[in-house]
């Protein structure tokens, strides 16, 4: 039998030694970002996504192994664990198959079959089910089991009880269930119909019928939600005669009276027990699959959103639009410090709008504001119009619509209250919106990833699984970028490999008490910072103020000696790194011979290449290499959009059936999956990610419904 390591190596197409090393590192408590970045030689340069998938699969296999042992013990306690059965249990590849094997031995609630067994009818059922050649007439056989004291009043009662026992035995047969599952997956259809006459968002599913094999994840989740809310009736359709024939062929051995009796019991088993059970299982499995797909899609969308290029070092004004309570305004410095706040009322009338523009113009001039970030919620359209009029008077200012999802959650949180005790809830969200433009990652880590809103049906998904996946994405993004230990908030530090909430707060407290960190070694003085935590976090924490340039790179302290030797062997000094005079280091490394250089420096080839990349650009931010966000100075109205126009837009959301693109109108346009590329696209994420800047052609505009249809492929 394959070991867990062998299974993982086969499934992920990886070397067994590398897989074992990863499993050992996980068991030793190392985080995925640390393993991915600083243990490449041990795992053969797997990326963080592969490592997380491997860790998830390892967890499943371990749960499967644990359940195997529980089932063996339970069956052994009944003195029914034979070698053949133990082998079947050991060879079960999934939890579903394992539970099928265990089903006949499971302690059941009282059923018709268990009641019949209590009446002493099991021997009768066994004799009939065996369908022996010399079996007497069934009525004659049943007469011996008539016992009024046990509740068996007649021959008919005895045979009915025997039928119930046989039906349950047929239902508990693992092979029969597997045959039916196979038939369902190949031939079943899912249908839905309206459960009530009123119109709803589920009208697409009022007369819906689709082969199970062609059902997509978003359809499954939509049907489930429609059923839950009482708008849809859903059923699984399978050719009954075809499926029932397969069940009967598995249990009927003769054309005798016993065979016909078993056939009738099998039919009862199919209608009453097997098909309803398999239908529930199938729908649950479909939902699990759809949930995993939706969670995966959410994670795919979250990563580019977090990794959007920052607009650093610019004084920024954040506008949190609103009607009744006005538009909240916050001006923050290039480093995110709050410089000024106010509230204006541009939607209260022309006079108030002019007063708002004048007030904002004063703030722009006073603080030399360069960019304006506008939240995309209620009244953002009117706020955007006001901003364009403001920019007409201050040509050096530009603006961008910022996704404000989760800003209100953050502003009302305990964390925001600790960060801004002097401001009310509404002004905190304006600060958050401004900072989202300056550094999306640093700001978005303060918010529950589920509240960021770049998925589908996130409230219907298993919340624990969704949280674990999204938190993994946040952790990977933060560690990929690196964190300035002297400016980072506790929320950002908490996401660094090896750090928890306590250590993150301790770092900030130490910094506030002793001043800025002067080097990575100083981190060892932080309370509760042990060697293991330091080992994991050190490479991801940057110290720009350090005299040692390595402290402001992704080079791990364990590789400092190797980095110095690398510089010496290629003819450089440390001062050359600080001065940025080593742009040709990669070429020199190749001329020297990378393998030889790695061996002489005492590191593996992947580590050597990483060190070279880090030394060429100390303090580099990988987000800087991505396309810059689109900052605007004017605004389009939906009435200005006409079919045939080619526009530049920013991808705001990627879902199963298409892509939503911000084209500078209050309403995002939809690029249907069929309009993304000239080739077949299984999922839009194959082509685009959130934050991508794309060219689109306007296909159609429905002003009344505020719908804009776009095409990417035709824009080319």
Secondary structure, DSSP 8 states (H G I E B T S, - for coil): ---HHHHHHHHHT--HHHHHHHHHHHHTT--HHHHHHH-HHHHTS--HHHHHHHHHHHHHHHHHHHHHHHHHHHHHHTT---HHHHHHHHH--SHHHHHHHHHTTS-----HHHHHHHTT-HHHHHHHHHT-TT---HHHHHHTT-BGGGTB-SHHHHHHHHHHHHHHHHHT-HHHHHHHHHHHHHH-EEEEEESSSS--TTGGGTEEEEEGGG--HHHHHHHHHHHHTTSEEEEEE--HHHHHHHHHHHH---SSHHHHHHHHHHHHIIIIIIHHHHHHHHHHHHHHHHHHHHHHHHHHHHHHHHT----TTS-EEEEE--STT-EEEEEE-TTS-EEEEEEE-TTS-HHHHHHHHHHHHHHHHHHT--EEEEESSTTHHHHHHHHHHHHHH-TT-EEEEE--TTHHHHHTSHHHHHH-TTS-HHHHHHHHHHHHHH-HHHHHTTS-GGGG--SSSTTTS-HHHHHHHHHHHHHHHHHHH-EETTT--HHHHTTSTT--HHHHHHHHHHHHHH-S--SGGGGGGSTT--HHHHHHHGGGEE-TT-SSGGGGSS--GGGHHHHHHHHHHTT--HHHHHTT--TTHHHHHHHH-HHHHHHHHTS-HHHHHHHHHHHHTTT--GGGGS-----BSS---GGG--TT-EEEEEEEEEETTEEEEE-SSSS-EEEEGGGS-SS--SSGGGT--TT-EEEEEEEEEETTTTEEEEESTTT-
